[in-house]
Amino acid sequence: MPSDRQRLLDVYLNDHLAGAGLGTNLARRMVTAGRHFTDRAAIERLAAEIADDRASLVEIMNKLGIPARRRVNALGYLAEKAGRLKPNGRVVHRSPLSSLLELEMLRAGVEGKASGWRALRTIADSDDRLDKQQLDTLIERAEHQSTVLQQLHHAHTTQTFA
């Protein structure tokens, strides 16, 4: 029977995995809408990194003996799909507000991901199954992603409301 610590870690990491799935799908959708962004290449890089980060989380979960819970991850998938239903001031075509709100949602997700990496980094001090160097790299990448998203948000805000 797993310990309380292991059960809590299972729930915590599966919740992060659901968020990573949502973020991966959102970033991919943003790539397909790339013409609405001033820096499509930056969106493409972010989408690739976010997908890589999700794969890193799965790898870490495997090292810790934590299985991915399909039901929890399905919720992340459904949440991303439901996010498409938001009113954006237009019925048929994509609104510039859609891109602006997606940038905000993605940045919130990246900030959450960074917090998850930091939590794992703290755990790594007492659990040698976790690679401290890998976690430090993931934290730095999340911080860079957040900065890039803030810059894209600023540019898109200016473009939308100028």
Secondary structure as UniProt FT lines:
FT   HELIX           4..32
FT   HELIX           34..36
FT   HELIX           40..63
FT   TURN            64..65
FT   HELIX           70..83
FT   TURN            84..85
FT   HELIX           96..124
FT   TURN            125..126
FT   TURN            128..129
FT   HELIX           132..161
//
